[in-house]
Amino acid sequence: MPANRARRPARPARPAGPVAPARATGPAPPPGPVRPAASPAGEPRLAVGGPVRSRLRRTLALALPVPVIGLVLLLASGHLTLPLDRVVTIDAKMASKRDFFEDPEVRRILMEHGFRVNITRMGSRDIATQDVEGYDVVFPSGQPAADLITRERAKAGRPVLTYRPFVSPIVLATYREYAETLDDVGIAEPQPGGGARPLYYTLHMDKFLKQTKEGKRWKDLGIEKHGVQNGNKVLAQTSDVCDSNSGGTYLGLVSFVWHHNDAPNSGKEADVYARAVKDLLIEQGLPGSERAETYLSVDGKSIAPISVIYEHQFLAHQIRYEAAHGKPDNGRVLLYPSTRFVTEPQLVALTGDGEKLGELITNDPELQHKAMELGFRVRDATSGSTSDQLAAFLAERGIQVPVTSADDTKAVLPRLPLLERMIQTVGECPPSQKDTK
């Protein structure tokens, strides 16, 4: 026998006589190959099932591209569908505050918490006057539209919860040449801290509205001194008052200022106030659906010198611009009305899933920080006030921080039924879908 051949161990002797079969103590083994138990001497096991999987992987590697291989293996293991099983889809109607939910980073954070938000874009008042059945949340940009929804649901015995994660003032967005022209004639003045090229001005609303009432044009104010030719009337352009919160809110602000800081107290007064300010608002011609998009476009200056938008839309632009160019966009500036009005957007939760989303965006620190990066004044979840984090965030990037007007006069909107009456009078709005059913 050759020396390198191992000697076969002797076969153990059989016991004499018949052997009784052992009693089964558990379920029968499954059909197919069975792995042998480890030998007492620690000899290597015979891996019966391994080569099949190895051959499958080798076959896939030779036949399919790498991404497809990964997809097939994930499907085979069942791991691919695990994240999708835990994601809740939220159907939502949203106005301008959809900017927050459409941000890619916000969408990523929401997915990590198990939420995907499908958004139907719509003006705030349209949201309130159209059917909201089948939606989990609606997010109008201000309190009047939210109040319309919550009151109607309460009357129907279906009360809802509302969430106010952040606020954003109504502002008048313009361009440097127009702000400096208004400064020349004493209608606006730079806010402190802006140096030679301030980003923010305080606008004296009564003086500004007087120019519109008297039919003054930009050339009458001396716009040519700043290299611009414009013979149009001096006014601010808004979104349609019939469907947007900013348009309806600006109507209330104009009426309050024009009537010596007073709001109507009756239906008769509301009609008188609305007719008095109608001319101040309809001179703009056909209102656009989204003023911020027009203002920030390349041709914005030639389309609308002054547009009514929200502060967060301007600040988000400045934050993006600074990140891309290393400096603020000094060609675009804001006019803060001397009579202040801060809008309070409310997320209205219509379902249990909507309530979970409302709690998340109100209390999650990561989402709150992201809202600040998008220009919102985030509410402090513990105190209900807006935090100072936005000011610090802007200062770190060399962007001027807006300050509150020295005039503490705050515009008061009419009561909801009266405001609705004024909007109908000024905008000559069509009846709501709910009214036509």
Protein Blocks (a to p, Z undefined) as FASTA:
>chain_A
ZZklccddddddddedjddddddfbdcddedjddddddfkopacddfklmmmmmmmmmmm
mmpcfklmmmmmmmmnommmmmmmmpccddddddfklmmmmpmklmmmmmmnopacdddd
ddfklmmmmcfehiabdcdfbfklmmmmmmmmmmnopacddddfbccdddddddfklmmm
mmmnopaccdehkljmdfbdcddfklmmmmmmnopafklnopmmnopacfbdcddddddf
klpmklmmmmmmmmmmmnooiacfbfklmmmmmmmmmmmmmmnopadfblklmmmmmklm
mmombacddfklmmmmmmmmmmmnopacfkbccdddfbdcddddddddfbfklmmmmmmm
mmmmklmmmmmmnopacddfknopacfklmmmmmmnopacddddfblcdcddddfklmmm
mmmmmnopacdfklmZZ
